[in-house]
C-alpha cells in the first residue's frame, strides 16, 4: 500500500490539484503578460486567416510552452491556465441559457444527458481496455462528449 502514497490524485494529470503557493500580484504580471499577448496573437491569426480561435490559441500555447520553465513566468502562467481558463470555459458554457435548455423539451434533454454520460463512460472503458488510466479516459471521453479542446483543457 505504500506505493499508492506517491501517486497523484485521481484526474490530476498535471499536478494542478495541489494548492498553489501564495504569490503577490506582482509575481503574476510576467506570466499574465505572456498569456495576454499569446491570446491577442491567436485572435489576430484567427481573424486574418479565418481559422478557429481555439485552435490558434492551442498552437501558439504549444509553441510558447518552453516559457513555463522560467520561474518568473510560473505564477502568472499557472493562474492563467488554472483559474482564468476554467472561468473562461464556465462563461462560454453560460451562453447556454435555461430557456434554451427548457426549449429542448424533457425527452431531448434526457437524450442529450444520456449520450453525454455514455460517451464519457465509453472513454473510461476504452482507456482501461487499452491499458491507459481512468484519468486519460475521462479526459478523452469528456473532450468528445462536451466540446472538444475547451473541455479537454478544463478537465
Rosetta constraint file for C-alpha pairs under 8 A:
AtomPair CA 1 CA 5 HARMONIC 7.57 0.50
AtomPair CA 2 CA 6 HARMONIC 7.91 0.50
AtomPair CA 3 CA 7 HARMONIC 7.38 0.50
AtomPair CA 8 CA 12 HARMONIC 6.04 0.50
AtomPair CA 8 CA 13 HARMONIC 7.75 0.50
AtomPair CA 8 CA 15 HARMONIC 6.92 0.50
AtomPair CA 9 CA 17 HARMONIC 7.63 0.50
AtomPair CA 10 CA 135 HARMONIC 6.52 0.50
AtomPair CA 11 CA 134 HARMONIC 7.75 0.50
AtomPair CA 11 CA 135 HARMONIC 4.54 0.50
AtomPair CA 11 CA 136 HARMONIC 7.66 0.50
AtomPair CA 11 CA 138 HARMONIC 7.73 0.50
AtomPair CA 12 CA 16 HARMONIC 6.40 0.50
AtomPair CA 12 CA 17 HARMONIC 6.10 0.50
AtomPair CA 12 CA 135 HARMONIC 7.64 0.50
AtomPair CA 13 CA 135 HARMONIC 7.30 0.50
AtomPair CA 16 CA 20 HARMONIC 7.93 0.50
AtomPair CA 16 CA 82 HARMONIC 7.61 0.50
AtomPair CA 23 CA 27 HARMONIC 6.02 0.50
AtomPair CA 23 CA 28 HARMONIC 7.52 0.50
AtomPair CA 23 CA 75 HARMONIC 7.18 0.50
AtomPair CA 24 CA 28 HARMONIC 7.00 0.50
AtomPair CA 25 CA 29 HARMONIC 6.72 0.50
AtomPair CA 27 CA 72 HARMONIC 7.24 0.50
AtomPair CA 27 CA 75 HARMONIC 6.22 0.50
AtomPair CA 27 CA 76 HARMONIC 6.77 0.50
AtomPair CA 28 CA 32 HARMONIC 5.96 0.50
AtomPair CA 28 CA 73 HARMONIC 7.53 0.50
AtomPair CA 28 CA 75 HARMONIC 5.28 0.50
AtomPair CA 28 CA 76 HARMONIC 3.82 0.50
AtomPair CA 28 CA 77 HARMONIC 7.61 0.50
AtomPair CA 28 CA 79 HARMONIC 7.41 0.50
AtomPair CA 29 CA 33 HARMONIC 5.92 0.50
AtomPair CA 29 CA 76 HARMONIC 6.07 0.50
AtomPair CA 30 CA 34 HARMONIC 6.49 0.50
AtomPair CA 30 CA 72 HARMONIC 6.73 0.50
AtomPair CA 30 CA 73 HARMONIC 5.60 0.50
AtomPair CA 30 CA 76 HARMONIC 6.36 0.50
AtomPair CA 31 CA 35 HARMONIC 6.28 0.50
AtomPair CA 31 CA 72 HARMONIC 7.26 0.50
AtomPair CA 31 CA 73 HARMONIC 4.22 0.50
AtomPair CA 31 CA 74 HARMONIC 6.45 0.50
AtomPair CA 31 CA 75 HARMONIC 6.63 0.50
AtomPair CA 31 CA 76 HARMONIC 3.82 0.50
AtomPair CA 31 CA 77 HARMONIC 4.61 0.50
AtomPair CA 31 CA 78 HARMONIC 7.92 0.50
AtomPair CA 31 CA 80 HARMONIC 7.91 0.50
AtomPair CA 32 CA 36 HARMONIC 6.02 0.50
AtomPair CA 32 CA 73 HARMONIC 7.98 0.50
AtomPair CA 32 CA 76 HARMONIC 4.75 0.50
AtomPair CA 32 CA 77 HARMONIC 6.02 0.50
AtomPair CA 32 CA 79 HARMONIC 7.82 0.50
AtomPair CA 32 CA 80 HARMONIC 6.51 0.50
AtomPair CA 33 CA 37 HARMONIC 6.04 0.50
AtomPair CA 34 CA 38 HARMONIC 5.95 0.50
AtomPair CA 34 CA 77 HARMONIC 7.76 0.50
AtomPair CA 35 CA 39 HARMONIC 6.07 0.50
AtomPair CA 35 CA 77 HARMONIC 6.74 0.50
AtomPair CA 35 CA 80 HARMONIC 6.84 0.50
AtomPair CA 36 CA 40 HARMONIC 6.16 0.50
AtomPair CA 37 CA 41 HARMONIC 6.07 0.50
AtomPair CA 38 CA 42 HARMONIC 6.09 0.50
AtomPair CA 38 CA 57 HARMONIC 7.16 0.50
AtomPair CA 38 CA 60 HARMONIC 6.56 0.50
AtomPair CA 38 CA 61 HARMONIC 7.04 0.50
AtomPair CA 39 CA 43 HARMONIC 6.17 0.50
AtomPair CA 39 CA 57 HARMONIC 6.29 0.50
AtomPair CA 40 CA 44 HARMONIC 6.14 0.50
AtomPair CA 41 CA 45 HARMONIC 6.15 0.50
AtomPair CA 41 CA 60 HARMONIC 7.98 0.50
AtomPair CA 42 CA 46 HARMONIC 5.95 0.50
AtomPair CA 42 CA 53 HARMONIC 6.31 0.50
AtomPair CA 42 CA 56 HARMONIC 5.09 0.50
AtomPair CA 42 CA 57 HARMONIC 4.97 0.50
AtomPair CA 42 CA 60 HARMONIC 6.76 0.50
AtomPair CA 43 CA 47 HARMONIC 5.96 0.50
AtomPair CA 43 CA 53 HARMONIC 6.01 0.50
AtomPair CA 43 CA 56 HARMONIC 7.63 0.50
AtomPair CA 43 CA 57 HARMONIC 7.74 0.50
AtomPair CA 44 CA 48 HARMONIC 6.09 0.50
AtomPair CA 45 CA 49 HARMONIC 5.88 0.50
AtomPair CA 45 CA 50 HARMONIC 7.86 0.50
AtomPair CA 45 CA 51 HARMONIC 7.40 0.50
AtomPair CA 45 CA 56 HARMONIC 7.03 0.50
AtomPair CA 46 CA 50 HARMONIC 5.34 0.50
AtomPair CA 46 CA 51 HARMONIC 4.48 0.50
AtomPair CA 46 CA 52 HARMONIC 5.83 0.50
AtomPair CA 46 CA 53 HARMONIC 5.17 0.50
AtomPair CA 46 CA 56 HARMONIC 6.29 0.50
AtomPair CA 47 CA 51 HARMONIC 6.84 0.50
AtomPair CA 47 CA 53 HARMONIC 7.89 0.50
AtomPair CA 51 CA 55 HARMONIC 7.57 0.50
AtomPair CA 51 CA 56 HARMONIC 7.19 0.50
AtomPair CA 52 CA 56 HARMONIC 6.40 0.50
AtomPair CA 53 CA 57 HARMONIC 6.10 0.50
AtomPair CA 54 CA 58 HARMONIC 6.15 0.50
AtomPair CA 54 CA 149 HARMONIC 7.37 0.50
AtomPair CA 54 CA 150 HARMONIC 7.66 0.50
AtomPair CA 55 CA 59 HARMONIC 6.20 0.50
AtomPair CA 56 CA 60 HARMONIC 6.08 0.50
AtomPair CA 57 CA 61 HARMONIC 5.88 0.50
AtomPair CA 58 CA 62 HARMONIC 6.09 0.50
AtomPair CA 59 CA 63 HARMONIC 6.22 0.50
AtomPair CA 60 CA 64 HARMONIC 6.22 0.50
AtomPair CA 61 CA 65 HARMONIC 6.03 0.50
AtomPair CA 64 CA 68 HARMONIC 7.97 0.50
AtomPair CA 66 CA 70 HARMONIC 7.83 0.50
AtomPair CA 67 CA 73 HARMONIC 6.77 0.50
AtomPair CA 68 CA 73 HARMONIC 6.20 0.50
AtomPair CA 68 CA 74 HARMONIC 5.90 0.50
AtomPair CA 68 CA 77 HARMONIC 7.13 0.50
AtomPair CA 69 CA 73 HARMONIC 7.73 0.50
AtomPair CA 69 CA 74 HARMONIC 7.39 0.50
AtomPair CA 70 CA 74 HARMONIC 6.63 0.50
AtomPair CA 71 CA 75 HARMONIC 7.93 0.50
AtomPair CA 73 CA 77 HARMONIC 5.94 0.50
AtomPair CA 74 CA 78 HARMONIC 5.77 0.50
AtomPair CA 75 CA 79 HARMONIC 6.10 0.50
AtomPair CA 76 CA 80 HARMONIC 6.12 0.50
AtomPair CA 77 CA 81 HARMONIC 5.92 0.50
AtomPair CA 78 CA 82 HARMONIC 5.89 0.50
AtomPair CA 78 CA 83 HARMONIC 7.94 0.50
AtomPair CA 79 CA 83 HARMONIC 5.37 0.50
AtomPair CA 79 CA 84 HARMONIC 6.51 0.50
AtomPair CA 80 CA 84 HARMONIC 4.78 0.50
AtomPair CA 80 CA 85 HARMONIC 6.08 0.50
AtomPair CA 81 CA 85 HARMONIC 5.30 0.50
AtomPair CA 81 CA 86 HARMONIC 7.72 0.50
AtomPair CA 82 CA 86 HARMONIC 6.08 0.50
AtomPair CA 83 CA 87 HARMONIC 6.19 0.50
AtomPair CA 84 CA 88 HARMONIC 6.00 0.50
AtomPair CA 85 CA 89 HARMONIC 6.25 0.50
AtomPair CA 85 CA 153 HARMONIC 7.89 0.50
AtomPair CA 85 CA 154 HARMONIC 7.11 0.50
AtomPair CA 86 CA 90 HARMONIC 6.26 0.50
AtomPair CA 86 CA 154 HARMONIC 5.73 0.50
AtomPair CA 87 CA 91 HARMONIC 6.16 0.50
AtomPair CA 88 CA 92 HARMONIC 6.21 0.50
AtomPair CA 89 CA 93 HARMONIC 6.15 0.50
AtomPair CA 89 CA 150 HARMONIC 6.66 0.50
AtomPair CA 89 CA 151 HARMONIC 7.71 0.50
AtomPair CA 89 CA 154 HARMONIC 7.12 0.50
AtomPair CA 90 CA 94 HARMONIC 6.06 0.50
AtomPair CA 91 CA 95 HARMONIC 6.78 0.50
AtomPair CA 96 CA 100 HARMONIC 6.49 0.50
AtomPair CA 96 CA 101 HARMONIC 7.37 0.50
AtomPair CA 97 CA 101 HARMONIC 6.50 0.50
AtomPair CA 98 CA 102 HARMONIC 6.04 0.50
AtomPair CA 99 CA 103 HARMONIC 5.95 0.50
AtomPair CA 100 CA 104 HARMONIC 6.62 0.50
AtomPair CA 101 CA 105 HARMONIC 7.53 0.50
AtomPair CA 101 CA 109 HARMONIC 7.16 0.50
AtomPair CA 102 CA 106 HARMONIC 7.47 0.50
AtomPair CA 104 CA 108 HARMONIC 5.69 0.50
AtomPair CA 104 CA 109 HARMONIC 6.10 0.50
AtomPair CA 105 CA 109 HARMONIC 6.17 0.50
AtomPair CA 106 CA 110 HARMONIC 6.09 0.50
AtomPair CA 107 CA 111 HARMONIC 6.12 0.50
AtomPair CA 108 CA 112 HARMONIC 6.13 0.50
AtomPair CA 109 CA 113 HARMONIC 6.22 0.50
AtomPair CA 110 CA 114 HARMONIC 6.04 0.50
AtomPair CA 111 CA 115 HARMONIC 6.06 0.50
AtomPair CA 112 CA 116 HARMONIC 6.11 0.50
AtomPair CA 113 CA 117 HARMONIC 6.20 0.50
AtomPair CA 114 CA 118 HARMONIC 6.06 0.50
AtomPair CA 115 CA 119 HARMONIC 6.03 0.50
AtomPair CA 115 CA 145 HARMONIC 7.75 0.50
AtomPair CA 116 CA 120 HARMONIC 6.13 0.50
AtomPair CA 116 CA 145 HARMONIC 5.17 0.50
AtomPair CA 116 CA 146 HARMONIC 7.08 0.50
AtomPair CA 117 CA 121 HARMONIC 5.94 0.50
AtomPair CA 117 CA 145 HARMONIC 7.83 0.50
AtomPair CA 118 CA 122 HARMONIC 5.89 0.50
AtomPair CA 119 CA 123 HARMONIC 6.28 0.50
AtomPair CA 119 CA 141 HARMONIC 5.81 0.50
AtomPair CA 119 CA 142 HARMONIC 7.58 0.50
AtomPair CA 119 CA 144 HARMONIC 7.25 0.50
AtomPair CA 119 CA 145 HARMONIC 5.56 0.50
AtomPair CA 120 CA 124 HARMONIC 6.66 0.50
AtomPair CA 120 CA 137 HARMONIC 7.78 0.50
AtomPair CA 120 CA 138 HARMONIC 6.35 0.50
AtomPair CA 120 CA 140 HARMONIC 7.91 0.50
AtomPair CA 120 CA 141 HARMONIC 4.22 0.50
AtomPair CA 120 CA 142 HARMONIC 5.35 0.50
AtomPair CA 120 CA 144 HARMONIC 7.77 0.50
AtomPair CA 120 CA 145 HARMONIC 6.11 0.50
AtomPair CA 121 CA 125 HARMONIC 6.21 0.50
AtomPair CA 121 CA 138 HARMONIC 7.68 0.50
AtomPair CA 121 CA 141 HARMONIC 6.96 0.50
AtomPair CA 122 CA 126 HARMONIC 5.88 0.50
AtomPair CA 122 CA 137 HARMONIC 7.95 0.50
AtomPair CA 122 CA 141 HARMONIC 6.72 0.50
AtomPair CA 123 CA 127 HARMONIC 6.00 0.50
AtomPair CA 123 CA 137 HARMONIC 4.54 0.50
AtomPair CA 123 CA 138 HARMONIC 6.13 0.50
AtomPair CA 123 CA 139 HARMONIC 7.94 0.50
AtomPair CA 123 CA 140 HARMONIC 5.95 0.50
AtomPair CA 123 CA 141 HARMONIC 4.10 0.50
AtomPair CA 123 CA 142 HARMONIC 7.67 0.50
AtomPair CA 124 CA 128 HARMONIC 6.24 0.50
AtomPair CA 124 CA 133 HARMONIC 7.92 0.50
AtomPair CA 124 CA 134 HARMONIC 5.31 0.50
AtomPair CA 124 CA 135 HARMONIC 7.61 0.50
AtomPair CA 124 CA 136 HARMONIC 7.39 0.50
AtomPair CA 124 CA 137 HARMONIC 3.88 0.50
AtomPair CA 124 CA 138 HARMONIC 5.50 0.50
AtomPair CA 124 CA 141 HARMONIC 6.75 0.50
AtomPair CA 125 CA 129 HARMONIC 6.23 0.50
AtomPair CA 125 CA 134 HARMONIC 7.83 0.50
AtomPair CA 125 CA 137 HARMONIC 7.12 0.50
AtomPair CA 126 CA 130 HARMONIC 6.18 0.50
AtomPair CA 126 CA 137 HARMONIC 7.05 0.50
AtomPair CA 127 CA 131 HARMONIC 6.31 0.50
AtomPair CA 127 CA 132 HARMONIC 4.88 0.50
AtomPair CA 127 CA 133 HARMONIC 6.27 0.50
AtomPair CA 127 CA 134 HARMONIC 6.49 0.50
AtomPair CA 127 CA 136 HARMONIC 6.75 0.50
AtomPair CA 127 CA 137 HARMONIC 4.87 0.50
AtomPair CA 128 CA 132 HARMONIC 5.25 0.50
AtomPair CA 128 CA 133 HARMONIC 6.01 0.50
AtomPair CA 128 CA 134 HARMONIC 6.37 0.50
AtomPair CA 128 CA 137 HARMONIC 7.42 0.50
AtomPair CA 132 CA 136 HARMONIC 6.64 0.50
AtomPair CA 132 CA 137 HARMONIC 7.42 0.50
AtomPair CA 133 CA 137 HARMONIC 6.54 0.50
AtomPair CA 134 CA 138 HARMONIC 6.06 0.50
AtomPair CA 135 CA 139 HARMONIC 6.19 0.50
AtomPair CA 136 CA 140 HARMONIC 6.11 0.50
AtomPair CA 137 CA 141 HARMONIC 5.74 0.50
AtomPair CA 138 CA 142 HARMONIC 5.65 0.50
AtomPair CA 139 CA 143 HARMONIC 6.06 0.50
AtomPair CA 139 CA 152 HARMONIC 5.85 0.50
AtomPair CA 139 CA 155 HARMONIC 5.99 0.50
AtomPair CA 140 CA 144 HARMONIC 6.32 0.50
AtomPair CA 140 CA 152 HARMONIC 7.17 0.50
AtomPair CA 141 CA 145 HARMONIC 5.89 0.50
AtomPair CA 142 CA 146 HARMONIC 5.72 0.50
AtomPair CA 142 CA 147 HARMONIC 7.99 0.50
AtomPair CA 142 CA 148 HARMONIC 7.84 0.50
AtomPair CA 142 CA 151 HARMONIC 6.52 0.50
AtomPair CA 142 CA 152 HARMONIC 6.77 0.50
AtomPair CA 142 CA 155 HARMONIC 7.43 0.50
AtomPair CA 143 CA 147 HARMONIC 5.87 0.50
AtomPair CA 143 CA 148 HARMONIC 4.33 0.50
AtomPair CA 143 CA 149 HARMONIC 6.35 0.50
AtomPair CA 143 CA 150 HARMONIC 7.58 0.50
AtomPair CA 143 CA 151 HARMONIC 5.03 0.50
AtomPair CA 143 CA 152 HARMONIC 4.79 0.50
AtomPair CA 144 CA 148 HARMONIC 5.50 0.50
AtomPair CA 146 CA 151 HARMONIC 6.20 0.50
AtomPair CA 147 CA 151 HARMONIC 5.62 0.50
AtomPair CA 148 CA 152 HARMONIC 6.19 0.50
AtomPair CA 149 CA 153 HARMONIC 6.13 0.50
AtomPair CA 150 CA 154 HARMONIC 6.18 0.50
AtomPair CA 151 CA 155 HARMONIC 5.93 0.50
